[in-house]
Amino acid sequence: MNEPMVTSPLPGPRAKALLERDRAVLSTSYVRPYPFVPDRGEGVWLYDVDGNRFLDFFAGIAVNTTGYGHPRVLAAVEAQAKKLQHVCFSDFTHEPTLSLAERLVERLGGGYRVYFGNSGTEAVEAALKLARYHTRRPYFLAFTGAFHGRTLGSLSLTSSSPRYREGFAPLLPGVVHVPFPSPADPPFGVAPEHAAQAVLEHLDHLFKTKLPPAEVAAFFVEPIQGEGGYRFAAPGFFKALKEKLDRHGILLVADEIQTGAGRTGTFLAMEQEGVTPDVVLLAKGLASGYPISAAIFKAELSSWPPGAHGTTFGGHPVAAAAAHATLDLLEAELIENAAHVGALLLEKLRAGLEGVPGVRDVRGRGLLLAIEYADQSTRDAAVRRAFEKGVLTLGAGERAQRLTPPLVLSEAEAELGAALVVEAAREVSQGA
Ligand code: PLP
C-alpha cells in the first residue's frame, strides 16, 4: 500500500491515445471530469492503462460495494453465467431473481412486491407508472436539488442542475418541486432549526392554494440528496413528512439508489430516519457493479395487470447472482464496516481540514461523505489535485467533492485516502 501510486504523468501516453479515440467516436454528452482511463481493479484499487495506481474513492459512483474482483462475487457470477444467462424475467420466472425478490422483501420486513430493471432511472420510471396507475392521481412532488435520473420521466423529477434539463422540455406535466429542508442551507431564509417546519408549512400552503392533495400520487425523495451535493435533511423531517403524506393518501417513494445497499451504515438510509416508505428504489450498489435495479413497493399497490410494465433485460440472473453475493457480504460485515470506517474517515477529514480556508463543511454518513468548498473552482481543483495524488473522487452539486469508496475499505486505506484528500484540499485552498 505504501509503494508510489502515480508514477507517470497524467494522462500517460496510453490514456492520451484512448481519450483521443474516445473524443472522436463517443457521444459528446459523456463528461470525462479528468483523464482517468481504467484498465483493471483489485479491492479498492484501480490501475490505469499506464500502470498508475489509484485509491478508488468513488466506486463507479457509489456502485462497487465489494470493490473489484471480490472472490465471492466472482464465484457467484461465474457459476450463474455457466448455468443460465438471459431468459426474459418479465415473461418467465427463475430462481436467482425470484429469491432475490424474496430476500429484499424480507429485509424490508415483509408486505412488499418487487419489479426489477437494469438501472436507477428504470426503477424511478417504474415507480412513477405504478403510483400513477394505482392512485389514478396526476401530480407528483419532488425536492429542488433532487436527482432521480435522466430519462424523460425521471428527469421531470430531477432538479439538481439546469444542465440536465436544458433543451429537453416539455417534460412530464404535473411535477411540483418544493425546497429541500437542509439546515446547512435553509430554505425561505429561515434559521437552520426551522428548516423542517418551513418546508412542512410550505406544503400545507401548496395544498391549500393550488395543489389538491387528493390529486397527488407520490412524493419522490432521496434520504440524502446525492448528485445535488450530498445534502442532509433536518432531523425528524422525513417522519413528519410521512405522517402528513399518509393523511392525504400520498405515497412516499424513497429513492435509495445512491444511499441504499448499506452505504450509509444501515441497509436503507431511511432506517435511520425511522420511516417505512411505501416504495423503495435500489440500484447502484445492489450488485457490486452488475446492472440491476429494484422498485420495491407495498403489495397492495400492485394493482396493475400482466403486461402493464416490463423490460427485456431487467432482473438478469447473472446480476441477481451478484446481488445475492453482495447481500451476503453486506449482511456478514460490510454494512457494519461502512458505519465504522465511514466514521473514521469523517473524523480524519474533519481533523485534517479544520480551519482550511476554502473548505466550508465536511459531512457524511457511513461511506457517503462530502467536502464542501467555498466555490466551484476550488472544488474542481481539489478533485483534480486528489486525482494527481492517486485518489479518485467526483464532484456533486455546485461545490461538493463526494467520497463514496467501496464498502470493503479498511481503516488503513481510509487513513491513507483521507491524508491525500486533505493534502489536495489544503494545497488548492492555499493556491499551491
Ligand atoms: N436516483 C439517484 C438518487 C441517483 O443517484 C441516480 C444516479 O446517480 C439515479 C436515480 C439514476 O440512476 P441511473 O444512472 O442508474 O439511471
Residues whose N, C-alpha, C, O or C-beta is under 5 A from the ligand:
A	BS01	PLP	S119 G120 T121 F147 H148 G149 E222 G226 D255 I257 Q258
